[in-house]
Amino acid sequence: MTAGRQATEIRTLYCLYCTGVAKAEIARRLRIGRTSVRRILSQPVPQKMMTLVAGR
């Protein structure tokens, strides 16, 4: 997976989570493991990412 695609998926993940979509549903939509979703969401969110998520 390229870094660009990975960054897009992570932005999508945060946007979905912020709108109330369940972690299991996010995993299904992005075709990644539920553990990966939990691991990504447990990490501190970079300020730049928050700006991108808030702008959607």
CORMONOR-V232980 format. One record per pair of residues at least 24 apart in sequence whose C-alpha atoms are under 10 Angstrom apart, sorted by the first residue. I is the first residue (numbers start at 1). J is the second residue. Records with the same first field share a line. If there is no record, write none. Layout:
# CORMONOR-V232980
I = J + J
This chain:
# CORMONOR-V232980
7 = 49
10 = 37 + 40 + 41 + 49
11 = 49 + 50 + 52 + 53 + 56
12 = 53 + 56
13 = 37 + 40 + 41 + 53
14 = 40 + 41 + 45 + 49 + 50 + 52 + 53 + 54
15 = 50 + 52 + 53 + 54 + 56
16 = 53
17 = 41
18 = 53 + 54
